[in-house]
Structures are given as structure tokens and as C-alpha cells.
Amino acid sequence: EPTGELDPVSSKQIFEVLARLNKDYGMTIVIVEQKVMLLAEYVKRLIVMEEGKIFRDGPVRTVFAEQKALEDIGVHVPRVISLHGKLSHRYGYSKEVTLTVAEAKRMVEEVLQDVKI
């Protein structure tokens, strides 16, 4: 866990360096990390392990779209993904799962436009 004991700013800096290495040098980077919000922002593919076995493996949006299954095994999904699940359930929001605060903002704006309060 490269960011295990780091504050949020330092954690983001580490991920920025790793993203640059991937982009500039084509390096494949394997990370074991519990800060899934950072993963949601930076990775293309996500592998979730449970008791030493692969539980889910796929594009990050596809894996996080299975919010309930992830929560059932103890994964704390990012708040933007949790918000997506709640708005989908309550208001029928059907677009792809949100991964960033900017995407969540757009989602909330779209839902508010459709909801009559």
C-alpha cells in the first residue's frame, strides 16, 4: 500500500507520479490499495480480492457498478459511487456509475432537473 500512512494530499501526489510513469513510459503498475477513491480516479482496470481469490476483475466502472456485492464483502466504496447507487435506486438514474466528484456533480444536477420538488 503505497499510501497507507499518508495524508490525502501526499496520497494524491503518489498516484500522480504513478500515473505519469504509466503514461510517459508505458509502465504497467500494480497497486495494492485500500483507498478505493484514489483507485477510482486513476485506474483503468480493477481487481478486487476476497480471501486470496479474485472476486471481481474488470474495467473500474464495471467493477464499481456492483456496489452491493462489493459492500457485502467489506469494500468501502467511494461516496460518489454510493451516491450514484442511492440516486439510481430512488430516482431511476440509469447512466454509468460516477467515479469523480465532477461526475457526481453532473449527476446530481441532472437528477434535480428531472425531479419535481
C-alpha positions in Angstrom: 0.0 0.0 0.0 2.0 3.0 -1.2 -0.2 5.5 0.5 -1.1 3.6 3.7 0.1 6.1 6.2 -0.1 9.2 4.0 -2.4 12.2 4.2 -4.8 12.8 1.3 -2.5 15.4 -0.4 0.5 13.1 -0.3 -1.5 10.1 -1.4 -2.7 12.0 -4.5 0.8 13.1 -5.3 2.0 9.4 -5.2 -0.8 8.5 -7.6 0.1 11.4 -9.9 3.6 10.1 -10.1 2.4 6.6 -10.8 0.0 7.8 -13.5 2.9 9.8 -15.1 5.1 6.7 -15.2 2.3 4.8 -16.8 1.6 7.4 -19.4 5.1 8.5 -20.2 6.9 5.2 -20.1 4.1 2.7 -20.8 4.8 1.0 -17.5 2.2 -1.4 -16.1 1.7 -0.6 -12.4 0.2 -3.0 -9.9 -1.0 -1.4 -6.7 -2.4 -2.9 -3.6 -4.5 -0.2 -2.0 -7.4 0.3 0.4 -8.1 3.9 -0.6 -10.5 3.0 -3.3 -11.4 6.6 -4.1 -7.9 7.1 -5.4 -8.2 3.9 -7.4 -11.5 5.0 -8.9 -9.8 8.2 -10.2 -6.7 6.7 -11.6 -7.0 3.1 -12.7 -8.5 1.6 -15.8 -8.7 -2.0 -14.5 -9.6 -3.0 -11.0 -9.1 -6.4 -9.4 -10.9 -7.0 -6.1 -9.6 -9.8 -3.9 -11.5 -11.7 -1.2 -9.8 -14.2 1.0 -6.9 -14.6 -1.5 -9.2 -15.1 -4.5 -10.3 -12.8 -7.3 -13.8 -11.6 -6.5 -14.2 -9.1 -9.4 -11.9 -8.2 -12.3 -12.7 -5.6 -15.0 -12.9 -2.0 -16.0 -13.2 0.2 -13.0 -16.7 1.4 -13.8 -17.9 -2.1 -14.3 -16.5 -3.3 -11.0 -17.8 -0.4 -9.1 -21.2 -0.7 -10.7 -21.6 -3.8 -8.5 -21.7 -1.7 -5.4 -23.8 -4.0 -3.3 -21.6 -7.0 -4.0 -18.5 -5.0 -3.0 -20.1 -3.7 0.2 -21.2 -7.3 1.1 -17.5 -8.4 1.2 -16.4 -5.3 3.2 -15.2 -2.9 0.4 -16.0 0.7 1.4 -17.0 2.2 -2.0 -16.3 5.9 -2.6 -19.0 8.2 -1.6 -19.6 9.3 -5.2 -20.4 5.7 -6.1 -22.6 5.3 -3.0 -24.5 8.5 -4.0 -24.9 7.1 -7.6 -26.4 3.9 -6.1 -28.9 5.9 -4.0 -29.9 8.2 -6.8 -30.3 5.2 -9.1 -32.5 3.4 -6.6 -34.6 6.3 -5.6 -34.9 8.3 -8.8 -34.1 5.8 -11.5 -30.8 7.4 -12.6 -29.5 5.0 -15.2 -26.3 6.4 -16.6 -22.9 4.8 -15.9 -21.5 4.8 -12.4 -19.8 8.0 -11.3 -16.1 7.9 -10.3 -15.2 11.5 -9.6 -16.7 14.5 -7.8 -17.1 16.3 -11.1 -19.1 13.4 -12.5 -21.2 13.2 -9.3 -21.9 16.9 -9.5 -23.2 16.5 -13.1 -25.3 13.5 -12.0 -26.9 15.5 -9.1 -27.7 18.4 -11.5 -29.3 16.0 -13.9 -31.4 14.4 -11.2 -32.5 17.7 -9.8 -33.6 18.9 -13.3 -35.8 15.8 -13.6 -37.3 15.8 -10.0 -40.2 17.9 -9.1 -39.8 19.3 -5.6 
